[in-house]
Amino acid sequence: MNAIVSVNVGLPRDGKWRGKTVRTAICKERVQGRVLAARLNLIGDGQADLSGHGGKQRAVTVYQLASYRYWESYLRRSHLVYGNFGRNFTVERLADDEVCIRHRFRTSNAINHRNLLRHANRATPRLIWRNFAHLFTVSLMPFSTAWVASTELPAIPVTVYASVFVLVNTTYITLCFEARRSAAKRGRAAPRANDDAHAIACHTRYILHRQPWLH
């Protein structure tokens, strides 16, 4: 399974290179907790040379965990620190020969889903079925998106896509309510309402800003 191993950020700073002082943001450090991904960069991150880095199409950069292992062997160094190569996400898998231009990857759904289920007291039948319903509707998103992107926006594919989009959010809301109910029985703090709103906002931003057929 593809996974984000670490999130790394760093702001531009001056450094020495070949006897000259240069401005660079290649020095990234791993951060803990949530980091907001804005339209142009991660919060706390920046780029020095905007002619070749950053922007809406290069707001976040990625480097594979396997590449760190390769350079450790090649350079005969152990335990390279994530962010050493100036990339924001250290990821597991996603090899260069498996990823192509226009491939799209989503993370917010999985992260919100995992954090939500932490509040569950036990796997009740109601929770299991609502979780299954949510995961099933999420699995339909890539197919409906590909269908719309491969057509010229006829009514049926657009309607199917919109219906799947609504179902994803609806099943997530019902799952939130069930997780709250389970957490209340256990006496634990229930998920906050603004977390639910954040998850729905992630879906909305995705459909408005990331779909090729809307541009």
N, C-alpha and C positions, 0 to 999 in steps of 0.2 A: 504494500500500500504506500502511495506517496504521502509524505508527511513533512511539515516544516520542523526542522530540528532546532533552529535558533533564529531570532530576529536581531539584526545588527544595524546600528545607526551611528552617524558621526557627522559633525559639521566641518566645513572647510577650515583649514589652518595652514600656516606657513611651515614649510619644511625644506631641508637641504637636499639638492639633487644635482650631481655633477658640478659641485662648487657654486651652484646658484640657489637662490631662494625662490621657491615656487609655491603657489597656492594649490592645495589638493584636499580632497575629502576622502581619500582612499582608506584612511584609518577609521575603521568601524569597530564598535564595541557592542558586545551582546547585552541586550536589555531583558529585564524580567517583567512579566505581566503584560497587559494589553498595550498595544501601540496603534494609534489611529492612522490609517492609510488615507491620506488626503489625495486630492486630484493630481498634485505635482510631486509629492514625496511623502515618506513617513514622517510623522511629527518627531522632531529631534534630529532629522537627517537633512543633508543638503548636498549640493554638487558645486564644485568650483568652476569647472569648464562647462558652461551650459551649451556650448556649441556641439559638444559630443556626448553630453550626459543630461539626464533629467527630461522634463517635459511630460506631457500627458501620455505619450507612448513609451516612456522609459522612466516612469516614476519610481519603480521598484526593480532592483536587480536580483538575480538568483544565481547561486553556485551550488553544485552538487556535493554531497558528503563524500562520494566516491572520488571526486577530484581532489579534495583535501588529502585523502589517503594516498592518492597517486603522488602528489607533490611531497608528502612526508617521505615516501620511499625514494623518489627521485633526488630530493635535496638532502636525504639522509638526516632529516629532522623529525623529531617526535612531537606529537601533541601541538600541531598548529592550532592557533586560536581562531574560532569562528569569526569572520569579519576581516581576517588578514588580507584577503584579496579584494576588499572594498565592495563586497556584495551584501545586500540587505537580508536576503533569506538564504539560510543554509538548508537545503532540502535533501530528503532521502529519495533516491531514484531520480526520475525525470532526466534520463541520460540525453546527451545532445542528439544522438541518432534516433531518439524516440519522440522528440518534440519538434514541431514545425511552426512556421509563421502562421498566425491566425488561430492556433490552438488556444483555448481559454480554460483557465482553472479557477475553481472557487474554493475558498477556505472558510468563509464566515459561517456557512451552514453547519459544517461539521463541528466547529468550535462551539457555537451556540448550543448545538444539540448535546454535545458532551457535557458542557457545564450545566445544562438544564437537568440532565439525568442524575447529576451528583446529589440533587436534593430529594430524589425519590427514596422512600422508606423501604419499599420492597417491590418486586415485580408482580404487581396485581394484574389480573386479566385485562382490566380496563386500560391500564398503563401500557401493557404489551400491545394491545390492538391499536391504541392511538399512536404509539411509536411506530408500529408497522405501517399505518396509514400515512404518517408523515414521510417516512423513508421511501415509501412507494411513490408518492407524488413527487418527491425530490428526484427520484430516478427517471421520471418522465421529462424533466426539464431539458436535458441534452437532446433528446429526440425531437421534442417540439421546437426547440431553438433551431436545430439543423433543418427541420422541415420548412420553417419560415424563411431562414436564410437562403435556402435553395430555390425559393419561389419569388414572385414579384408581388408579394403581399395580397394574395387572394383572400376571400372572406373566411374560408374554412380553416386554413392553417393558422391565421391570426386569431380566430375564435378559439381554436384548440389551445394555442399558446397562452392566451389570456386566461382561459379556464384553468389550465395547469398552474399558472402563476397564482391565481386566487386560491386554488386548493392547497398549494404549498403553505401559504400564509395561514389559511384557515386551520389546517391540520396542526400547524405549529402552535397556534393559539390554544387549541383544545389540549394539546400536549402540555402546554404551560399550566393550564388550569388543573390538570390531573397531577402534575408535579407539585404544585402549590398545595393541593389537597393532601397528597402523601406527606409533604414536608410538615404541614400543620399537625397531622396525626402523630408525627414523630417528635414534634416540639422543636424542629429546626427552623432556621430562618428561611422563608420562602424566597424564590427568585423575585427580584424587584421588577416592577412594571416597566421601568425604563429600559431594562435589559430586553424585554419583549419588544418594545418599540425599536430598540437598536437593531434587533434581528430583522424585523419587518423592513426597517429602513435600508438594511443591507440588500435585501431582495429588490427593493424599489430602485436603489442606486444602480444595481446591476442591470436591470432591464432598461433604465433610461440612458445610462452612459456607456455600457459595454456591448450592446447588441449592434452588429455590423449593419443590420437592415434598418436601423434608425438614423443612420448618418448619410 
